[in-house]
C-alpha cells in the first residue's frame, strides 16, 4: 500500500488563480481576431419550418456567414450526431433517430438550433438573425413522460425510445406472490438544470490543413474523434484543447451541435470563430438531469428480510438521444439496483420516452443517485409500513460477506456497511432525536430524520495513461488523461507524484486537456479520475525508476542490482552518492541520455471499486409557511484509501449541495406547449448559502481490492446519498400530520399544500 505523506493537507494550488480572477476559461482565451457566432433557435417545441430571407441576413453589415442544415450537407458535413443506444428487452436496439447539428425542416424542442450566424460582433450576428424569416407550422407537442402522444420520430412509435429490462421477471413475480409483506411507492425524480458556473462555449481556428477547437469540456479526445468524423477529416487533422473549466458535473462530457457548427464555419471562412452561451440559452439547450418516474416494490419474509425488489421506470430523454442518454437510467442505473442489500431476486424495466424538451443525460452521479433515491425511499416506506426502525431494517438486510455478486451482475469486492451506519448513527446523535423532535413540537414545528445508505459503482474507461518529463529548469511535467472541471486535480496529482518520488510539490507541472500533447485519455466522469490517473502515474514512475537504475549503476560504479530507490533518493551499496530523481535527470541530460527524460505508461484497473456510505438529514418544517430547513446533516463514507482528505470532504460538500438543491428548490418546468418556464434565475431557484447546513463528515474506510492503491472514488458520492436522506426526513416530519406522499422539490408552497390537503387538516 502506498504511504502518503504530510502533503495530504496541501492547500489547493489552483485556488490562487481561481479566486484572484487569474483563471483562464474558454471565453478568456479566444484568438484576438475571432468572429462571433450566434445561433438562431426555435421558439416552438414542435413545428415544421422553412427559413426565408437568408440572403438578406447574409448581406447584413458585418455578417460573414449564415449556415443552415442544407449548407452543412452541401459541404459534406455529416448532419447527424452519434449517440449510444441500449438493447431492448426483445433483443432489438433502442431507437436511433437522427439528431441534426442544425435542424432540417422540423424542430423538436424550444431552443433547438436552426441556423448559425457569424459576424464581426455578437450584436451584428443577433441583428442578422432577426432578418431571417421563420415560416413555422406548429405540431402538437408530447410533454408527458409516458408512451403515446404525437410521435416525435418515426423510428419510435408512441415515443418509446427503448424498452430495457434486467433480472428474472418470473422469479420476481413469484417471490412477491409468496411474500409475507409487500411495500410499494410511486416517485417523481424532478428535472434539474445543471447551471455550471461557466456556461458552455467553444472557439475554432483553421490554418488550411488543421483544425483547432477549444471547448469547455470533460475530456478532449472524444470531441476530437467526433468532430473529425462529422467534418470528414482525419483525427490527426483535429486538435482539441480545454482550458480551465468552471464546472462540468457530467453535462460537459458530451458533444453538442454548436461545436460541430462553429468548426465547419471556421473551415469555410478561414477565420477564427468563437461562441459562448448566455444563461438562458444554456438553460434551454444544456443537457438536463434526472426527470423520471418510478414505481418501486419490496417483498419481505416474516423476519423482514428482503426477498425481491422490482422497479418500473419511465425516463425522459428529451427530444433526441443525447450521447449517453439511453444508458443512464438503464444500464448505468442498474449497477446499484439493489444497493447495499442482500437481494438476489430483482427485476427492473425502464422505458425511455421522447418528449418535446431539451435532452436529458448524465448529471452528477449519472443514474446512481436516481437508483439509490428510489431504493432508499422505498426502504423508508417499508420501515414505516412494517412498524420497524429504519436503521434496524437496513441492518437486517445489509450484505455482510464479500466478495458479493449482485443481482445486476456487479461484484462488490469489500465493504463494512454496518460499521458505516453505526458510525453515522453516533455522529448524527440519532438517539437524541426524539428529544429534539419534542422540543420542536413545543415551538409548533415539525421535525424529521431521514437516513440514506448508498453505494456507487465507479464508471468510465478503466485504462488511463501518464507521461512524465524532466525539464531543463528542474521542473517535472506530468501529462494526464483526465480533465479537471474544478475538483482540484492539479493539487492531488502533484501531491501523489511528490509523495511517491520525493519530487518537490512546487516543481511539478500538471498538463491536461490537449489532444496534441497527450495522445490518449479517458477524460473525467463517473468518479474515475483520481483512481485511474494515480494508478497510471504510479506505473509510469515505476517505469521511470527502472529506466534510470542501469544508467545510475554505471554513473555510481556499482551493479544495477545494488541500486534501490526509497524516500525520494537512489541509493547504492558502496557509494555515498544519493541522487534524487531530478538530480538523476540532470546527470542523464549531461550524459546525452535524453531518452530517459520522458517516460510514458498506461495501466488498466483490474476491477471496479464501490464507494459507499450513509447520510442522515434532520429537517424542521414550519407548518404555517411550508418552509423546510435542513438543520443537521451528517455523512459517514467509505472511500477506501484517501488520497487527500480535505479535497475528498470538499467533493462531498459539493455533492450534498447539489442533492439538497434538487430536493429543496430546483425544478425545471415546461408548460403544456413545451415552453421552458424556468429559463432564468428569476424563475429557477438555486441553493444558496442559507439553504445549506453545516456538514459533519467522517470516514470508515475499507481499502478496495480493485486497484493497487486501495482507493474508491468520491466525486459523486455526496449527491448519491443526499437526495433520499432529505426526502426521507421531510416525509418523517410530515407523517405526524397525515401526509402520505411527498416528491421533490420540497418548496414551501408544495409542502404547505400537502399539509392543507392531508386527512384531518381542516380540523
Secondary structure, DSSP 4 states (H G I P E B T S, - for coil): -PPP-GGGGPPPTHHHHHHTT----GGGSS-TTPEEEEEEE-SSSSEEEEEE-HHHHHTSTTEEEEE-HHHHHHTT---BPP----B-TTSPBPP----BSS--SEE-STT-EEEEEEESSHHHHHHHHTTSEEEEEE-----SSSS-SS-S-TTSGGGEEEEEEEE-HHHHHHHHHH-SEEEEEEEEE--B----SSPPEEEEEE-SS-EEEEE--S-SHHHHHHHHHHHT--GGGEEEE----S--TTGGGS--HHHHHHHHHHHHHSS-EEEE--HHHHHHHS-BB--EEEEEEEEE-TT--EEEEEEEEEEEEESS--TTHHHIIIIIGGGGTTTTB----EEEEEEEEE-SS--B---TTTTHHHHHHHHHHHHHHHHHHHT--HHHHHHHHB--SSSEE-TTS-EE----HHHHHHHHHHHTTGGGHHHHHHHHHHTTEEEEEEEEEEE----S-SEEEEEEEE-TTS-EEEEESS--SSS-HHHHHHHHHHHHH---GGGEEEE-SBTTTSS----S-TT-HHHHHHHHHHHHHHHHHHHHHHHHHHHHTS-GGGEEEETTEEEETT-----BHHHHHHHHHHTT-GGGGEEEEEEE-SS----EEEEEEEEEEETTT--EEEEEEEEEEE-BS-S-HHHHHHHHHHHHHHHHHHHHT----B-TTS-BS--STTTS----GGGPPPEEEEE-----SSSTT-B---TTHHHHHHHHHHHHHHHHHHHTTT-----S---HHHHHHHHHHSTT---
